[in-house]
Amino acid sequence: MNRTWWALGAAALAVGCTQEQQNQFGRGVQNWTGTNGVLEVYAGDKVVRRFIRVDKLSTALGTSDNESRAYRYGYGVLDENLNFVADPTEKKVYFEIGGFGSYVFFENPR
């Protein structure tokens, strides 16, 4: 019941907001609730790294100018054998992805 009221309140607030404000609000909710994200890093058309159980992918901001940096960062389990499963030997790690690389972030299909 509380979630229903929260969702209705959020929807009512979103009606009077600009699209950018709605996007920021949506990202805040996603970051708060977390996701079961997957980040795949590509070299050409081949997956070379996969991180699973990524709760969010964040944008770095400059400390003095508060401008977005050309990389993303987060925490996730390095899926070394690329099987979409966090095996006992695979650990949660911090990662950074450069803005010039090829990567895809999506919700885990499993």
MODELLER restraints for C-alpha pairs under 7 A, 6 or more apart:
rsr = mdl.restraints
at = mdl.atoms
rsr.add(forms.Gaussian(group=physical.xy_distance, feature=features.Distance(at['CA:14:A'], at['CA:22:A']), mean=5.88, stdev=0.5))
rsr.add(forms.Gaussian(group=physical.xy_distance, feature=features.Distance(at['CA:31:A'], at['CA:56:A']), mean=5.94, stdev=0.5))
rsr.add(forms.Gaussian(group=physical.xy_distance, feature=features.Distance(at['CA:34:A'], at['CA:55:A']), mean=4.71, stdev=0.5))
rsr.add(forms.Gaussian(group=physical.xy_distance, feature=features.Distance(at['CA:34:A'], at['CA:56:A']), mean=6.24, stdev=0.5))
rsr.add(forms.Gaussian(group=physical.xy_distance, feature=features.Distance(at['CA:35:A'], at['CA:54:A']), mean=6.85, stdev=0.5))
rsr.add(forms.Gaussian(group=physical.xy_distance, feature=features.Distance(at['CA:35:A'], at['CA:55:A']), mean=4.80, stdev=0.5))
rsr.add(forms.Gaussian(group=physical.xy_distance, feature=features.Distance(at['CA:35:A'], at['CA:56:A']), mean=6.59, stdev=0.5))
rsr.add(forms.Gaussian(group=physical.xy_distance, feature=features.Distance(at['CA:35:A'], at['CA:107:A']), mean=6.93, stdev=0.5))
rsr.add(forms.Gaussian(group=physical.xy_distance, feature=features.Distance(at['CA:36:A'], at['CA:53:A']), mean=4.97, stdev=0.5))
rsr.add(forms.Gaussian(group=physical.xy_distance, feature=features.Distance(at['CA:36:A'], at['CA:54:A']), mean=5.87, stdev=0.5))
rsr.add(forms.Gaussian(group=physical.xy_distance, feature=features.Distance(at['CA:36:A'], at['CA:55:A']), mean=5.93, stdev=0.5))
rsr.add(forms.Gaussian(group=physical.xy_distance, feature=features.Distance(at['CA:36:A'], at['CA:107:A']), mean=5.67, stdev=0.5))
rsr.add(forms.Gaussian(group=physical.xy_distance, feature=features.Distance(at['CA:36:A'], at['CA:108:A']), mean=5.64, stdev=0.5))
rsr.add(forms.Gaussian(group=physical.xy_distance, feature=features.Distance(at['CA:37:A'], at['CA:52:A']), mean=6.12, stdev=0.5))
rsr.add(forms.Gaussian(group=physical.xy_distance, feature=features.Distance(at['CA:37:A'], at['CA:53:A']), mean=5.49, stdev=0.5))
rsr.add(forms.Gaussian(group=physical.xy_distance, feature=features.Distance(at['CA:37:A'], at['CA:54:A']), mean=4.61, stdev=0.5))
rsr.add(forms.Gaussian(group=physical.xy_distance, feature=features.Distance(at['CA:37:A'], at['CA:55:A']), mean=6.08, stdev=0.5))
rsr.add(forms.Gaussian(group=physical.xy_distance, feature=features.Distance(at['CA:37:A'], at['CA:105:A']), mean=6.72, stdev=0.5))
rsr.add(forms.Gaussian(group=physical.xy_distance, feature=features.Distance(at['CA:37:A'], at['CA:106:A']), mean=5.47, stdev=0.5))
rsr.add(forms.Gaussian(group=physical.xy_distance, feature=features.Distance(at['CA:37:A'], at['CA:107:A']), mean=4.37, stdev=0.5))
rsr.add(forms.Gaussian(group=physical.xy_distance, feature=features.Distance(at['CA:37:A'], at['CA:108:A']), mean=5.36, stdev=0.5))
rsr.add(forms.Gaussian(group=physical.xy_distance, feature=features.Distance(at['CA:38:A'], at['CA:51:A']), mean=5.66, stdev=0.5))
rsr.add(forms.Gaussian(group=physical.xy_distance, feature=features.Distance(at['CA:38:A'], at['CA:52:A']), mean=4.58, stdev=0.5))
rsr.add(forms.Gaussian(group=physical.xy_distance, feature=features.Distance(at['CA:38:A'], at['CA:53:A']), mean=6.45, stdev=0.5))
rsr.add(forms.Gaussian(group=physical.xy_distance, feature=features.Distance(at['CA:38:A'], at['CA:54:A']), mean=6.01, stdev=0.5))
rsr.add(forms.Gaussian(group=physical.xy_distance, feature=features.Distance(at['CA:38:A'], at['CA:105:A']), mean=5.58, stdev=0.5))
rsr.add(forms.Gaussian(group=physical.xy_distance, feature=features.Distance(at['CA:38:A'], at['CA:106:A']), mean=5.31, stdev=0.5))
rsr.add(forms.Gaussian(group=physical.xy_distance, feature=features.Distance(at['CA:38:A'], at['CA:107:A']), mean=5.90, stdev=0.5))
rsr.add(forms.Gaussian(group=physical.xy_distance, feature=features.Distance(at['CA:38:A'], at['CA:108:A']), mean=5.58, stdev=0.5))
rsr.add(forms.Gaussian(group=physical.xy_distance, feature=features.Distance(at['CA:39:A'], at['CA:50:A']), mean=5.64, stdev=0.5))
rsr.add(forms.Gaussian(group=physical.xy_distance, feature=features.Distance(at['CA:39:A'], at['CA:51:A']), mean=5.10, stdev=0.5))
rsr.add(forms.Gaussian(group=physical.xy_distance, feature=features.Distance(at['CA:39:A'], at['CA:52:A']), mean=6.58, stdev=0.5))
rsr.add(forms.Gaussian(group=physical.xy_distance, feature=features.Distance(at['CA:39:A'], at['CA:103:A']), mean=6.88, stdev=0.5))
rsr.add(forms.Gaussian(group=physical.xy_distance, feature=features.Distance(at['CA:39:A'], at['CA:104:A']), mean=5.71, stdev=0.5))
rsr.add(forms.Gaussian(group=physical.xy_distance, feature=features.Distance(at['CA:39:A'], at['CA:105:A']), mean=4.46, stdev=0.5))
rsr.add(forms.Gaussian(group=physical.xy_distance, feature=features.Distance(at['CA:39:A'], at['CA:106:A']), mean=6.65, stdev=0.5))
rsr.add(forms.Gaussian(group=physical.xy_distance, feature=features.Distance(at['CA:40:A'], at['CA:47:A']), mean=6.36, stdev=0.5))
rsr.add(forms.Gaussian(group=physical.xy_distance, feature=features.Distance(at['CA:40:A'], at['CA:49:A']), mean=5.88, stdev=0.5))
rsr.add(forms.Gaussian(group=physical.xy_distance, feature=features.Distance(at['CA:40:A'], at['CA:50:A']), mean=4.52, stdev=0.5))
rsr.add(forms.Gaussian(group=physical.xy_distance, feature=features.Distance(at['CA:40:A'], at['CA:51:A']), mean=6.53, stdev=0.5))
rsr.add(forms.Gaussian(group=physical.xy_distance, feature=features.Distance(at['CA:40:A'], at['CA:103:A']), mean=5.46, stdev=0.5))
rsr.add(forms.Gaussian(group=physical.xy_distance, feature=features.Distance(at['CA:40:A'], at['CA:104:A']), mean=5.31, stdev=0.5))
rsr.add(forms.Gaussian(group=physical.xy_distance, feature=features.Distance(at['CA:40:A'], at['CA:105:A']), mean=6.52, stdev=0.5))
rsr.add(forms.Gaussian(group=physical.xy_distance, feature=features.Distance(at['CA:41:A'], at['CA:47:A']), mean=5.74, stdev=0.5))
rsr.add(forms.Gaussian(group=physical.xy_distance, feature=features.Distance(at['CA:41:A'], at['CA:48:A']), mean=5.84, stdev=0.5))
rsr.add(forms.Gaussian(group=physical.xy_distance, feature=features.Distance(at['CA:41:A'], at['CA:49:A']), mean=5.14, stdev=0.5))
rsr.add(forms.Gaussian(group=physical.xy_distance, feature=features.Distance(at['CA:41:A'], at['CA:50:A']), mean=6.31, stdev=0.5))
rsr.add(forms.Gaussian(group=physical.xy_distance, feature=features.Distance(at['CA:41:A'], at['CA:102:A']), mean=6.05, stdev=0.5))
rsr.add(forms.Gaussian(group=physical.xy_distance, feature=features.Distance(at['CA:41:A'], at['CA:103:A']), mean=4.41, stdev=0.5))
rsr.add(forms.Gaussian(group=physical.xy_distance, feature=features.Distance(at['CA:41:A'], at['CA:104:A']), mean=6.75, stdev=0.5))
rsr.add(forms.Gaussian(group=physical.xy_distance, feature=features.Distance(at['CA:42:A'], at['CA:48:A']), mean=5.54, stdev=0.5))
rsr.add(forms.Gaussian(group=physical.xy_distance, feature=features.Distance(at['CA:42:A'], at['CA:102:A']), mean=5.40, stdev=0.5))
rsr.add(forms.Gaussian(group=physical.xy_distance, feature=features.Distance(at['CA:42:A'], at['CA:103:A']), mean=5.80, stdev=0.5))
rsr.add(forms.Gaussian(group=physical.xy_distance, feature=features.Distance(at['CA:50:A'], at['CA:78:A']), mean=6.11, stdev=0.5))
rsr.add(forms.Gaussian(group=physical.xy_distance, feature=features.Distance(at['CA:50:A'], at['CA:79:A']), mean=5.34, stdev=0.5))
rsr.add(forms.Gaussian(group=physical.xy_distance, feature=features.Distance(at['CA:50:A'], at['CA:82:A']), mean=6.32, stdev=0.5))
rsr.add(forms.Gaussian(group=physical.xy_distance, feature=features.Distance(at['CA:51:A'], at['CA:76:A']), mean=5.37, stdev=0.5))
rsr.add(forms.Gaussian(group=physical.xy_distance, feature=features.Distance(at['CA:51:A'], at['CA:77:A']), mean=5.26, stdev=0.5))
rsr.add(forms.Gaussian(group=physical.xy_distance, feature=features.Distance(at['CA:51:A'], at['CA:78:A']), mean=4.60, stdev=0.5))
rsr.add(forms.Gaussian(group=physical.xy_distance, feature=features.Distance(at['CA:51:A'], at['CA:79:A']), mean=5.50, stdev=0.5))
rsr.add(forms.Gaussian(group=physical.xy_distance, feature=features.Distance(at['CA:52:A'], at['CA:76:A']), mean=5.50, stdev=0.5))
rsr.add(forms.Gaussian(group=physical.xy_distance, feature=features.Distance(at['CA:52:A'], at['CA:77:A']), mean=5.14, stdev=0.5))
rsr.add(forms.Gaussian(group=physical.xy_distance, feature=features.Distance(at['CA:52:A'], at['CA:78:A']), mean=6.58, stdev=0.5))
rsr.add(forms.Gaussian(group=physical.xy_distance, feature=features.Distance(at['CA:52:A'], at['CA:79:A']), mean=6.41, stdev=0.5))
rsr.add(forms.Gaussian(group=physical.xy_distance, feature=features.Distance(at['CA:52:A'], at['CA:84:A']), mean=6.73, stdev=0.5))
rsr.add(forms.Gaussian(group=physical.xy_distance, feature=features.Distance(at['CA:53:A'], at['CA:76:A']), mean=5.33, stdev=0.5))
rsr.add(forms.Gaussian(group=physical.xy_distance, feature=features.Distance(at['CA:53:A'], at['CA:77:A']), mean=6.08, stdev=0.5))
rsr.add(forms.Gaussian(group=physical.xy_distance, feature=features.Distance(at['CA:54:A'], at['CA:75:A']), mean=5.86, stdev=0.5))
rsr.add(forms.Gaussian(group=physical.xy_distance, feature=features.Distance(at['CA:54:A'], at['CA:76:A']), mean=4.45, stdev=0.5))
rsr.add(forms.Gaussian(group=physical.xy_distance, feature=features.Distance(at['CA:56:A'], at['CA:74:A']), mean=6.33, stdev=0.5))
rsr.add(forms.Gaussian(group=physical.xy_distance, feature=features.Distance(at['CA:57:A'], at['CA:72:A']), mean=6.35, stdev=0.5))
rsr.add(forms.Gaussian(group=physical.xy_distance, feature=features.Distance(at['CA:57:A'], at['CA:73:A']), mean=5.80, stdev=0.5))
rsr.add(forms.Gaussian(group=physical.xy_distance, feature=features.Distance(at['CA:57:A'], at['CA:74:A']), mean=5.19, stdev=0.5))
rsr.add(forms.Gaussian(group=physical.xy_distance, feature=features.Distance(at['CA:58:A'], at['CA:72:A']), mean=5.44, stdev=0.5))
rsr.add(forms.Gaussian(group=physical.xy_distance, feature=features.Distance(at['CA:58:A'], at['CA:73:A']), mean=5.39, stdev=0.5))
rsr.add(forms.Gaussian(group=physical.xy_distance, feature=features.Distance(at['CA:58:A'], at['CA:74:A']), mean=6.21, stdev=0.5))
rsr.add(forms.Gaussian(group=physical.xy_distance, feature=features.Distance(at['CA:59:A'], at['CA:68:A']), mean=6.47, stdev=0.5))
rsr.add(forms.Gaussian(group=physical.xy_distance, feature=features.Distance(at['CA:59:A'], at['CA:69:A']), mean=6.84, stdev=0.5))
rsr.add(forms.Gaussian(group=physical.xy_distance, feature=features.Distance(at['CA:59:A'], at['CA:71:A']), mean=6.55, stdev=0.5))
rsr.add(forms.Gaussian(group=physical.xy_distance, feature=features.Distance(at['CA:59:A'], at['CA:72:A']), mean=4.82, stdev=0.5))
rsr.add(forms.Gaussian(group=physical.xy_distance, feature=features.Distance(at['CA:59:A'], at['CA:73:A']), mean=6.62, stdev=0.5))
rsr.add(forms.Gaussian(group=physical.xy_distance, feature=features.Distance(at['CA:60:A'], at['CA:68:A']), mean=5.84, stdev=0.5))
rsr.add(forms.Gaussian(group=physical.xy_distance, feature=features.Distance(at['CA:60:A'], at['CA:69:A']), mean=5.33, stdev=0.5))
rsr.add(forms.Gaussian(group=physical.xy_distance, feature=features.Distance(at['CA:60:A'], at['CA:71:A']), mean=6.58, stdev=0.5))
rsr.add(forms.Gaussian(group=physical.xy_distance, feature=features.Distance(at['CA:60:A'], at['CA:72:A']), mean=6.22, stdev=0.5))
rsr.add(forms.Gaussian(group=physical.xy_distance, feature=features.Distance(at['CA:61:A'], at['CA:67:A']), mean=5.32, stdev=0.5))
rsr.add(forms.Gaussian(group=physical.xy_distance, feature=features.Distance(at['CA:61:A'], at['CA:68:A']), mean=4.60, stdev=0.5))
rsr.add(forms.Gaussian(group=physical.xy_distance, feature=features.Distance(at['CA:61:A'], at['CA:69:A']), mean=5.68, stdev=0.5))
rsr.add(forms.Gaussian(group=physical.xy_distance, feature=features.Distance(at['CA:62:A'], at['CA:68:A']), mean=6.49, stdev=0.5))
rsr.add(forms.Gaussian(group=physical.xy_distance, feature=features.Distance(at['CA:62:A'], at['CA:69:A']), mean=6.66, stdev=0.5))
rsr.add(forms.Gaussian(group=physical.xy_distance, feature=features.Distance(at['CA:70:A'], at['CA:98:A']), mean=6.28, stdev=0.5))
rsr.add(forms.Gaussian(group=physical.xy_distance, feature=features.Distance(at['CA:70:A'], at['CA:99:A']), mean=4.53, stdev=0.5))
rsr.add(forms.Gaussian(group=physical.xy_distance, feature=features.Distance(at['CA:71:A'], at['CA:96:A']), mean=6.70, stdev=0.5))
rsr.add(forms.Gaussian(group=physical.xy_distance, feature=features.Distance(at['CA:71:A'], at['CA:97:A']), mean=5.43, stdev=0.5))
rsr.add(forms.Gaussian(group=physical.xy_distance, feature=features.Distance(at['CA:71:A'], at['CA:98:A']), mean=4.35, stdev=0.5))
rsr.add(forms.Gaussian(group=physical.xy_distance, feature=features.Distance(at['CA:71:A'], at['CA:99:A']), mean=4.63, stdev=0.5))
rsr.add(forms.Gaussian(group=physical.xy_distance, feature=features.Distance(at['CA:72:A'], at['CA:96:A']), mean=5.63, stdev=0.5))
rsr.add(forms.Gaussian(group=physical.xy_distance, feature=features.Distance(at['CA:72:A'], at['CA:97:A']), mean=5.20, stdev=0.5))
rsr.add(forms.Gaussian(group=physical.xy_distance, feature=features.Distance(at['CA:72:A'], at['CA:98:A']), mean=6.64, stdev=0.5))
rsr.add(forms.Gaussian(group=physical.xy_distance, feature=features.Distance(at['CA:73:A'], at['CA:95:A']), mean=5.57, stdev=0.5))
rsr.add(forms.Gaussian(group=physical.xy_distance, feature=features.Distance(at['CA:73:A'], at['CA:96:A']), mean=4.27, stdev=0.5))
rsr.add(forms.Gaussian(group=physical.xy_distance, feature=features.Distance(at['CA:73:A'], at['CA:97:A']), mean=6.19, stdev=0.5))
rsr.add(forms.Gaussian(group=physical.xy_distance, feature=features.Distance(at['CA:74:A'], at['CA:94:A']), mean=5.83, stdev=0.5))
rsr.add(forms.Gaussian(group=physical.xy_distance, feature=features.Distance(at['CA:74:A'], at['CA:95:A']), mean=5.64, stdev=0.5))
rsr.add(forms.Gaussian(group=physical.xy_distance, feature=features.Distance(at['CA:74:A'], at['CA:96:A']), mean=6.74, stdev=0.5))
rsr.add(forms.Gaussian(group=physical.xy_distance, feature=features.Distance(at['CA:75:A'], at['CA:92:A']), mean=6.66, stdev=0.5))
rsr.add(forms.Gaussian(group=physical.xy_distance, feature=features.Distance(at['CA:75:A'], at['CA:93:A']), mean=5.53, stdev=0.5))
rsr.add(forms.Gaussian(group=physical.xy_distance, feature=features.Distance(at['CA:75:A'], at['CA:94:A']), mean=4.49, stdev=0.5))
rsr.add(forms.Gaussian(group=physical.xy_distance, feature=features.Distance(at['CA:75:A'], at['CA:95:A']), mean=6.15, stdev=0.5))
rsr.add(forms.Gaussian(group=physical.xy_distance, feature=features.Distance(at['CA:76:A'], at['CA:92:A']), mean=5.11, stdev=0.5))
rsr.add(forms.Gaussian(group=physical.xy_distance, feature=features.Distance(at['CA:76:A'], at['CA:93:A']), mean=5.60, stdev=0.5))
rsr.add(forms.Gaussian(group=physical.xy_distance, feature=features.Distance(at['CA:76:A'], at['CA:94:A']), mean=6.70, stdev=0.5))
rsr.add(forms.Gaussian(group=physical.xy_distance, feature=features.Distance(at['CA:77:A'], at['CA:86:A']), mean=6.56, stdev=0.5))
rsr.add(forms.Gaussian(group=physical.xy_distance, feature=features.Distance(at['CA:77:A'], at['CA:90:A']), mean=6.48, stdev=0.5))
rsr.add(forms.Gaussian(group=physical.xy_distance, feature=features.Distance(at['CA:77:A'], at['CA:91:A']), mean=5.36, stdev=0.5))
rsr.add(forms.Gaussian(group=physical.xy_distance, feature=features.Distance(at['CA:77:A'], at['CA:92:A']), mean=3.98, stdev=0.5))
rsr.add(forms.Gaussian(group=physical.xy_distance, feature=features.Distance(at['CA:77:A'], at['CA:93:A']), mean=5.96, stdev=0.5))
rsr.add(forms.Gaussian(group=physical.xy_distance, feature=features.Distance(at['CA:78:A'], at['CA:90:A']), mean=6.12, stdev=0.5))
rsr.add(forms.Gaussian(group=physical.xy_distance, feature=features.Distance(at['CA:78:A'], at['CA:91:A']), mean=6.23, stdev=0.5))
rsr.add(forms.Gaussian(group=physical.xy_distance, feature=features.Distance(at['CA:78:A'], at['CA:92:A']), mean=6.34, stdev=0.5))
rsr.add(forms.Gaussian(group=physical.xy_distance, feature=features.Distance(at['CA:78:A'], at['CA:93:A']), mean=6.65, stdev=0.5))
rsr.add(forms.Gaussian(group=physical.xy_distance, feature=features.Distance(at['CA:79:A'], at['CA:85:A']), mean=6.99, stdev=0.5))
rsr.add(forms.Gaussian(group=physical.xy_distance, feature=features.Distance(at['CA:79:A'], at['CA:86:A']), mean=6.47, stdev=0.5))
rsr.add(forms.Gaussian(group=physical.xy_distance, feature=features.Distance(at['CA:79:A'], at['CA:90:A']), mean=6.47, stdev=0.5))
rsr.add(forms.Gaussian(group=physical.xy_distance, feature=features.Distance(at['CA:80:A'], at['CA:90:A']), mean=6.90, stdev=0.5))
